[in-house]
């Protein structure tokens, strides 16, 4: 419940969506009071590919409306996990506390379904080790190791995204790797305000390799005093 507004749910998982395919979900909301209320919405206006629509901005007592949200994946610059939050405004009051957030999630994937057999033969092929040990790092210091990515295919390998949930891991990937070529990517660990310990994290690479579009690596390092 958000103020005088009752919500059907506050989490929407769009699931896996192919790039270029829009998807829409709806949430029902209701006025649980004995007086008319006004309803509005605030959200991240920079993420223009999330398109919300409120069916009723004024609700009579016990009346219901629908929040319809469409994700236009062709407008989204990201591949992989995408998330945003929206908040209702009821009678002019913004309910932007975390407990009142409407969370929307999706996993955007490249659409390989229309590739011809000839295109598959020319497709890029990513080769990469699935483990990377960065070694020992002193507290408060940075250390880098090289991650080697090889394109054993013919067409360019497009690096859509490389990410980790650990903010202490820094990566600047190339946009593409030509067929038959390789690139070395610096993976940097920042140990500022990090407790000495052994760390293991997952790194995800998303590319246009139709056979292995998502590859997960294990990165490990040791933080020392």
Beta strands, then each sheet from edge to edge (+ up, - down):
strand 1: 5-7
strand 2: 11-18
strand 3: 23-31
strand 4: 37-43
strand 5: 50-54
strand 6: 58-59
strand 7: 64-71
strand 8: 80-90
strand 9: 93-94
strand 10: 102-109
strand 11: 126-128
strand 12: 131-138
strand 13: 142-151
strand 14: 157-163
strand 15: 169-171
strand 16: 176-177
strand 17: 182-190
strand 18: 197-207
strand 19: 214-224
sheet 1: 1+ 3- 7+ 5-
sheet 2: 2+ 10+ 8- 4+ 6-
sheet 3: 2+ 10+ 8- 9+
sheet 4: 11+ 13- 17+ 15-
sheet 5: 12+ 19+ 18- 14+ 16-
end
